[in-house]
Amino acid sequence: MIERPEYIKRVVKAFRSHPVVAILGPRQCGKTTLSHLYIESKGFKGQAHFFDLEDPADIATLKNPKTALEPIKGLVVLDEVQRIPDLFPVIRVLADRYSPDLR
């Protein structure tokens, strides 16, 4: 696996001032890998909640997104979030209410 320490530093810095951080880039450039590296680097492994929005089971879990996401504490990763644009308003509401320390 390719190490990405500079990108991890950017994610850490972004979380210092924002409760929601997006990792953007073209397909297959390492966005999902970077999110997993961030989880490992911050010691969140086993505590982070990862949803792959190309996985039918995860899509079904988020059919009622506020109900599914509201009780979750800590880091939530929504991989391929652009596939369900209706999630964005819910993410904003929840992020504004609960801004956990993800640094």
Secondary structure as UniProt FT lines:
FT   HELIX           5..17
FT   TURN            27..28
FT   HELIX           31..41
FT   TURN            42..43
FT   TURN            45..47
FT   STRAND          49..52
FT   TURN            53..54
FT   HELIX           56..61
FT   TURN            62..63
FT   HELIX           65..69
FT   TURN            70..71
FT   STRAND          76..79
FT   HELIX           81..83
FT   TURN            85..86
FT   HELIX           87..97
//
